[in-house]
């Protein structure tokens, strides 16, 4: 985490059902870095590159779509 990242406000974890991510977000985890963890499920890593560019979290059902 850089000092720039630390200055950004944290987002609520699992607040949305669909997230668009880029290769800069890989490796992909749910909840993602930059989200509050206190009210979320355990962090899990999701395969996305080998699954057609989409992945769904088995805990919360959030759908992640890889955009280039």
Jmol script that loads the backbone (N, CA, C; Angstrom):
load data "model"
ATOM      1  N   UNK A   1       0.851  -1.169   0.000  1.00  0.00           N
ATOM      2  CA  UNK A   1       0.000   0.000   0.000  1.00  0.00           C
ATOM      3  C   UNK A   1       0.895   1.229   0.000  1.00  0.00           C
ATOM      4  N   UNK A   2       0.628   2.118  -0.883  1.00  0.00           N
ATOM      5  CA  UNK A   2       1.400   3.355  -0.954  1.00  0.00           C
ATOM      6  C   UNK A   2       0.738   4.424  -0.108  1.00  0.00           C
ATOM      7  N   UNK A   3       1.431   5.519   0.091  1.00  0.00           N
ATOM      8  CA  UNK A   3       0.835   6.607   0.860  1.00  0.00           C
ATOM      9  C   UNK A   3      -0.386   7.168   0.146  1.00  0.00           C
ATOM     10  N   UNK A   4      -0.393   7.101  -1.178  1.00  0.00           N
ATOM     11  CA  UNK A   4      -1.553   7.551  -1.936  1.00  0.00           C
ATOM     12  C   UNK A   4      -2.754   6.655  -1.638  1.00  0.00           C
ATOM     13  N   UNK A   5      -2.528   5.322  -1.593  1.00  0.00           N
ATOM     14  CA  UNK A   5      -3.605   4.383  -1.283  1.00  0.00           C
ATOM     15  C   UNK A   5      -4.157   4.631   0.111  1.00  0.00           C
ATOM     16  N   UNK A   6      -3.280   4.933   1.062  1.00  0.00           N
ATOM     17  CA  UNK A   6      -3.706   5.145   2.442  1.00  0.00           C
ATOM     18  C   UNK A   6      -4.586   6.381   2.571  1.00  0.00           C
ATOM     19  N   UNK A   7      -4.445   7.330   1.673  1.00  0.00           N
ATOM     20  CA  UNK A   7      -5.221   8.562   1.737  1.00  0.00           C
ATOM     21  C   UNK A   7      -6.634   8.383   1.190  1.00  0.00           C
ATOM     22  N   UNK A   8      -6.877   7.328   0.440  1.00  0.00           N
ATOM     23  CA  UNK A   8      -8.198   7.100  -0.145  1.00  0.00           C
ATOM     24  C   UNK A   8      -9.153   6.551   0.915  1.00  0.00           C
ATOM     25  N   UNK A   9     -10.393   7.007   0.926  1.00  0.00           N
ATOM     26  CA  UNK A   9     -11.352   6.466   1.886  1.00  0.00           C
ATOM     27  C   UNK A   9     -11.694   5.013   1.541  1.00  0.00           C
ATOM     28  N   UNK A  10     -11.903   4.199   2.562  1.00  0.00           N
ATOM     29  CA  UNK A  10     -12.277   2.807   2.339  1.00  0.00           C
ATOM     30  C   UNK A  10     -13.724   2.721   1.887  1.00  0.00           C
ATOM     31  N   UNK A  11     -14.005   1.739   1.027  1.00  0.00           N
ATOM     32  CA  UNK A  11     -15.364   1.487   0.556  1.00  0.00           C
ATOM     33  C   UNK A  11     -15.994   0.410   1.428  1.00  0.00           C
ATOM     34  N   UNK A  12     -17.302   0.378   1.481  1.00  0.00           N
ATOM     35  CA  UNK A  12     -17.982  -0.695   2.187  1.00  0.00           C
ATOM     36  C   UNK A  12     -17.779  -1.997   1.436  1.00  0.00           C
ATOM     37  N   UNK A  13     -17.446  -3.042   2.167  1.00  0.00           N
ATOM     38  CA  UNK A  13     -17.278  -4.355   1.550  1.00  0.00           C
ATOM     39  C   UNK A  13     -18.633  -4.920   1.178  1.00  0.00           C
ATOM     40  N   UNK A  14     -18.691  -5.613   0.071  1.00  0.00           N
ATOM     41  CA  UNK A  14     -19.892  -6.304  -0.383  1.00  0.00           C
ATOM     42  C   UNK A  14     -21.091  -5.372  -0.548  1.00  0.00           C
ATOM     43  N   UNK A  15     -20.834  -4.118  -0.869  1.00  0.00           N
ATOM     44  CA  UNK A  15     -21.905  -3.146  -1.031  1.00  0.00           C
ATOM     45  C   UNK A  15     -22.555  -3.241  -2.407  1.00  0.00           C
ATOM     46  N   UNK A  16     -21.864  -3.822  -3.354  1.00  0.00           N
ATOM     47  CA  UNK A  16     -22.389  -3.940  -4.713  1.00  0.00           C
ATOM     48  C   UNK A  16     -22.449  -5.409  -5.100  1.00  0.00           C
ATOM     49  N   UNK A  17     -23.213  -5.711  -6.124  1.00  0.00           N
ATOM     50  CA  UNK A  17     -23.301  -7.089  -6.608  1.00  0.00           C
ATOM     51  C   UNK A  17     -22.422  -7.327  -7.826  1.00  0.00           C
ATOM     52  N   UNK A  18     -21.921  -6.252  -8.436  1.00  0.00           N
ATOM     53  CA  UNK A  18     -21.135  -6.372  -9.665  1.00  0.00           C
ATOM     54  C   UNK A  18     -19.988  -5.376  -9.616  1.00  0.00           C
ATOM     55  N   UNK A  19     -18.786  -5.878  -9.864  1.00  0.00           N
ATOM     56  CA  UNK A  19     -17.594  -5.033  -9.865  1.00  0.00           C
ATOM     57  C   UNK A  19     -16.831  -5.263 -11.160  1.00  0.00           C
ATOM     58  N   UNK A  20     -16.393  -4.191 -11.790  1.00  0.00           N
ATOM     59  CA  UNK A  20     -15.513  -4.307 -12.941  1.00  0.00           C
ATOM     60  C   UNK A  20     -14.092  -4.097 -12.439  1.00  0.00           C
ATOM     61  N   UNK A  21     -13.203  -5.027 -12.800  1.00  0.00           N
ATOM     62  CA  UNK A  21     -11.819  -4.965 -12.362  1.00  0.00           C
ATOM     63  C   UNK A  21     -10.902  -4.987 -13.580  1.00  0.00           C
ATOM     64  N   UNK A  22      -9.666  -4.580 -13.377  1.00  0.00           N
ATOM     65  CA  UNK A  22      -8.663  -4.610 -14.444  1.00  0.00           C
ATOM     66  C   UNK A  22      -7.504  -5.494 -14.004  1.00  0.00           C
ATOM     67  N   UNK A  23      -6.572  -5.703 -14.891  1.00  0.00           N
ATOM     68  CA  UNK A  23      -5.399  -6.517 -14.564  1.00  0.00           C
ATOM     69  C   UNK A  23      -4.592  -5.916 -13.418  1.00  0.00           C
ATOM     70  N   UNK A  24      -4.697  -4.628 -13.216  1.00  0.00           N
ATOM     71  CA  UNK A  24      -4.006  -3.977 -12.103  1.00  0.00           C
ATOM     72  C   UNK A  24      -4.570  -4.437 -10.762  1.00  0.00           C
ATOM     73  N   UNK A  25      -5.793  -4.973 -10.747  1.00  0.00           N
ATOM     74  CA  UNK A  25      -6.431  -5.458  -9.521  1.00  0.00           C
ATOM     75  C   UNK A  25      -6.063  -6.908  -9.190  1.00  0.00           C
ATOM     76  N   UNK A  26      -5.323  -7.568 -10.069  1.00  0.00           N
ATOM     77  CA  UNK A  26      -4.965  -8.973  -9.857  1.00  0.00           C
ATOM     78  C   UNK A  26      -3.770  -9.094  -8.933  1.00  0.00           C
ATOM     79  N   UNK A  27      -3.664 -10.122  -8.109  1.00  0.00           N
ATOM     80  CA  UNK A  27      -4.635 -11.189  -7.954  1.00  0.00           C
ATOM     81  C   UNK A  27      -5.912 -10.674  -7.309  1.00  0.00           C
ATOM     82  N   UNK A  28      -7.025 -11.198  -7.753  1.00  0.00           N
ATOM     83  CA  UNK A  28      -8.340 -10.731  -7.328  1.00  0.00           C
ATOM     84  C   UNK A  28      -8.742 -11.394  -6.021  1.00  0.00           C
ATOM     85  N   UNK A  29      -9.178 -10.577  -5.081  1.00  0.00           N
ATOM     86  CA  UNK A  29      -9.695 -11.116  -3.823  1.00  0.00           C
ATOM     87  C   UNK A  29     -11.020 -10.445  -3.510  1.00  0.00           C
ATOM     88  N   UNK A  30     -11.824 -11.136  -2.732  1.00  0.00           N
ATOM     89  CA  UNK A  30     -13.083 -10.580  -2.248  1.00  0.00           C
ATOM     90  C   UNK A  30     -13.085 -10.745  -0.738  1.00  0.00           C
ATOM     91  N   UNK A  31     -13.228  -9.677   0.013  1.00  0.00           N
ATOM     92  CA  UNK A  31     -13.313  -8.300  -0.414  1.00  0.00           C
ATOM     93  C   UNK A  31     -11.993  -7.811  -0.994  1.00  0.00           C
ATOM     94  N   UNK A  32     -12.079  -6.791  -1.829  1.00  0.00           N
ATOM     95  CA  UNK A  32     -10.898  -6.241  -2.488  1.00  0.00           C
ATOM     96  C   UNK A  32     -10.154  -5.308  -1.534  1.00  0.00           C
ATOM     97  N   UNK A  33      -8.858  -5.089  -1.800  1.00  0.00           N
ATOM     98  CA  UNK A  33      -8.125  -4.085  -1.021  1.00  0.00           C
ATOM     99  C   UNK A  33      -8.842  -2.740  -1.146  1.00  0.00           C
ATOM    100  N   UNK A  34      -8.831  -1.984  -0.115  1.00  0.00           N
ATOM    101  CA  UNK A  34      -9.523  -0.703  -0.133  1.00  0.00           C
ATOM    102  C   UNK A  34     -10.951  -0.798   0.373  1.00  0.00           C
ATOM    103  N   UNK A  35     -11.372  -1.974   0.817  1.00  0.00           N
ATOM    104  CA  UNK A  35     -12.706  -2.150   1.392  1.00  0.00           C
ATOM    105  C   UNK A  35     -12.572  -2.424   2.882  1.00  0.00           C
ATOM    106  N   UNK A  36     -13.551  -1.978   3.636  1.00  0.00           N
ATOM    107  CA  UNK A  36     -13.592  -2.302   5.056  1.00  0.00           C
ATOM    108  C   UNK A  36     -13.665  -3.814   5.215  1.00  0.00           C
ATOM    109  N   UNK A  37     -12.959  -4.350   6.191  1.00  0.00           N
ATOM    110  CA  UNK A  37     -12.980  -5.789   6.411  1.00  0.00           C
ATOM    111  C   UNK A  37     -13.791  -6.186   7.636  1.00  0.00           C
ATOM    112  N   UNK A  38     -14.063  -5.279   8.514  1.00  0.00           N
ATOM    113  CA  UNK A  38     -14.705  -5.618   9.779  1.00  0.00           C
ATOM    114  C   UNK A  38     -16.118  -6.176   9.617  1.00  0.00           C
ATOM    115  N   UNK A  39     -16.796  -5.823   8.546  1.00  0.00           N
ATOM    116  CA  UNK A  39     -18.172  -6.282   8.361  1.00  0.00           C
ATOM    117  C   UNK A  39     -18.319  -7.203   7.155  1.00  0.00           C
ATOM    118  N   UNK A  40     -17.257  -7.924   6.842  1.00  0.00           N
ATOM    119  CA  UNK A  40     -17.266  -8.743   5.645  1.00  0.00           C
ATOM    120  C   UNK A  40     -16.958 -10.197   5.982  1.00  0.00           C
ATOM    121  N   UNK A  41     -16.973 -11.021   4.972  1.00  0.00           N
ATOM    122  CA  UNK A  41     -16.602 -12.430   5.118  1.00  0.00           C
ATOM    123  C   UNK A  41     -15.086 -12.567   5.045  1.00  0.00           C
ATOM    124  N   UNK A  42     -14.542 -13.748   5.332  1.00  0.00           N
ATOM    125  CA  UNK A  42     -13.089 -13.935   5.205  1.00  0.00           C
ATOM    126  C   UNK A  42     -12.627 -13.649   3.779  1.00  0.00           C
ATOM    127  N   UNK A  43     -11.418 -13.143   3.658  1.00  0.00           N
ATOM    128  CA  UNK A  43     -10.855 -12.829   2.334  1.00  0.00           C
ATOM    129  C   UNK A  43     -10.609 -14.123   1.570  1.00  0.00           C
ATOM    130  N   UNK A  44     -11.089 -14.162   0.339  1.00  0.00           N
ATOM    131  CA  UNK A  44     -10.857 -15.300  -0.549  1.00  0.00           C
ATOM    132  C   UNK A  44     -10.303 -14.781  -1.865  1.00  0.00           C
ATOM    133  N   UNK A  45      -9.444 -15.570  -2.482  1.00  0.00           N
ATOM    134  CA  UNK A  45      -8.888 -15.218  -3.791  1.00  0.00           C
ATOM    135  C   UNK A  45      -9.716 -15.913  -4.859  1.00  0.00           C
ATOM    136  N   UNK A  46     -10.033 -15.159  -5.906  1.00  0.00           N
ATOM    137  CA  UNK A  46     -10.920 -15.651  -6.957  1.00  0.00           C
ATOM    138  C   UNK A  46     -10.179 -15.798  -8.278  1.00  0.00           C
ATOM    139  N   UNK A  47     -10.317 -16.954  -8.924  1.00  0.00           N
ATOM    140  CA  UNK A  47      -9.749 -17.106 -10.266  1.00  0.00           C
ATOM    141  C   UNK A  47     -10.613 -16.338 -11.250  1.00  0.00           C
ATOM    142  N   UNK A  48      -9.980 -15.591 -12.114  1.00  0.00           N
ATOM    143  CA  UNK A  48     -10.775 -14.825 -13.078  1.00  0.00           C
ATOM    144  C   UNK A  48     -10.207 -14.935 -14.484  1.00  0.00           C
ATOM    145  N   UNK A  49      -8.885 -15.014 -14.606  1.00  0.00           N
ATOM    146  CA  UNK A  49      -8.274 -15.053 -15.936  1.00  0.00           C
ATOM    147  C   UNK A  49      -8.594 -16.340 -16.683  1.00  0.00           C
ATOM    148  N   UNK A  50      -8.669 -17.457 -15.984  1.00  0.00           N
ATOM    149  CA  UNK A  50      -8.921 -18.734 -16.639  1.00  0.00           C
ATOM    150  C   UNK A  50     -10.402 -19.075 -16.723  1.00  0.00           C
ATOM    151  N   UNK A  51     -11.241 -18.214 -16.182  1.00  0.00           N
ATOM    152  CA  UNK A  51     -12.673 -18.471 -16.155  1.00  0.00           C
ATOM    153  C   UNK A  51     -13.449 -17.538 -17.076  1.00  0.00           C
ATOM    154  N   UNK A  52     -12.864 -17.168 -18.197  1.00  0.00           N
ATOM    155  CA  UNK A  52     -13.554 -16.334 -19.173  1.00  0.00           C
ATOM    156  C   UNK A  52     -13.685 -14.883 -18.778  1.00  0.00           C
ATOM    157  N   UNK A  53     -12.885 -14.441 -17.797  1.00  0.00           N
ATOM    158  CA  UNK A  53     -12.924 -13.042 -17.405  1.00  0.00           C
ATOM    159  C   UNK A  53     -14.020 -12.697 -16.424  1.00  0.00           C
ATOM    160  N   UNK A  54     -14.666 -13.716 -15.844  1.00  0.00           N
ATOM    161  CA  UNK A  54     -15.689 -13.477 -14.831  1.00  0.00           C
ATOM    162  C   UNK A  54     -15.497 -14.444 -13.679  1.00  0.00           C
ATOM    163  N   UNK A  55     -15.848 -13.978 -12.483  1.00  0.00           N
ATOM    164  CA  UNK A  55     -15.775 -14.824 -11.305  1.00  0.00           C
ATOM    165  C   UNK A  55     -16.836 -14.370 -10.314  1.00  0.00           C
ATOM    166  N   UNK A  56     -17.351 -15.310  -9.527  1.00  0.00           N
ATOM    167  CA  UNK A  56     -18.376 -15.012  -8.530  1.00  0.00           C
ATOM    168  C   UNK A  56     -17.873 -15.480  -7.171  1.00  0.00           C
ATOM    169  N   UNK A  57     -18.004 -14.613  -6.174  1.00  0.00           N
ATOM    170  CA  UNK A  57     -17.591 -14.957  -4.819  1.00  0.00           C
ATOM    171  C   UNK A  57     -18.598 -15.941  -4.222  1.00  0.00           C
ATOM    172  N   UNK A  58     -18.096 -17.041  -3.682  1.00  0.00           N
ATOM    173  CA  UNK A  58     -18.993 -18.051  -3.110  1.00  0.00           C
ATOM    174  C   UNK A  58     -19.575 -17.619  -1.768  1.00  0.00           C
ATOM    175  N   UNK A  59     -18.983 -16.623  -1.117  1.00  0.00           N
ATOM    176  CA  UNK A  59     -19.516 -16.129   0.151  1.00  0.00           C
ATOM    177  C   UNK A  59     -20.667 -15.144  -0.044  1.00  0.00           C
ATOM    178  N   UNK A  60     -20.426 -14.114  -0.847  1.00  0.00           N
ATOM    179  CA  UNK A  60     -21.403 -13.021  -0.920  1.00  0.00           C
ATOM    180  C   UNK A  60     -22.114 -12.923  -2.267  1.00  0.00           C
ATOM    181  N   UNK A  61     -21.653 -13.674  -3.264  1.00  0.00           N
ATOM    182  CA  UNK A  61     -22.305 -13.664  -4.572  1.00  0.00           C
ATOM    183  C   UNK A  61     -21.901 -12.495  -5.460  1.00  0.00           C
ATOM    184  N   UNK A  62     -20.931 -11.706  -5.032  1.00  0.00           N
ATOM    185  CA  UNK A  62     -20.473 -10.572  -5.861  1.00  0.00           C
ATOM    186  C   UNK A  62     -19.874 -11.111  -7.156  1.00  0.00           C
ATOM    187  N   UNK A  63     -20.248 -10.488  -8.262  1.00  0.00           N
ATOM    188  CA  UNK A  63     -19.737 -10.890  -9.580  1.00  0.00           C
ATOM    189  C   UNK A  63     -18.653  -9.907  -9.991  1.00  0.00           C
ATOM    190  N   UNK A  64     -17.500 -10.454 -10.379  1.00  0.00           N
ATOM    191  CA  UNK A  64     -16.364  -9.667 -10.837  1.00  0.00           C
ATOM    192  C   UNK A  64     -16.155  -9.906 -12.309  1.00  0.00           C
ATOM    193  N   UNK A  65     -15.990  -8.817 -13.062  1.00  0.00           N
ATOM    194  CA  UNK A  65     -15.797  -8.893 -14.507  1.00  0.00           C
ATOM    195  C   UNK A  65     -14.483  -8.209 -14.854  1.00  0.00           C
ATOM    196  N   UNK A  66     -13.617  -8.946 -15.548  1.00  0.00           N
ATOM    197  CA  UNK A  66     -12.301  -8.432 -15.923  1.00  0.00           C
ATOM    198  C   UNK A  66     -12.405  -7.619 -17.199  1.00  0.00           C
ATOM    199  N   UNK A  67     -11.992  -6.358 -17.114  1.00  0.00           N
ATOM    200  CA  UNK A  67     -11.970  -5.463 -18.263  1.00  0.00           C
ATOM    201  C   UNK A  67     -10.524  -5.107 -18.560  1.00  0.00           C
ATOM    202  N   UNK A  68     -10.190  -5.015 -19.837  1.00  0.00           N
ATOM    203  CA  UNK A  68      -8.814  -4.668 -20.216  1.00  0.00           C
ATOM    204  C   UNK A  68      -8.601  -3.218 -20.323  1.00  0.00           C
TER     205      UNK A  68
END
end "model"
wireframe off; spacefill off
backbone 0.3
color backbone group
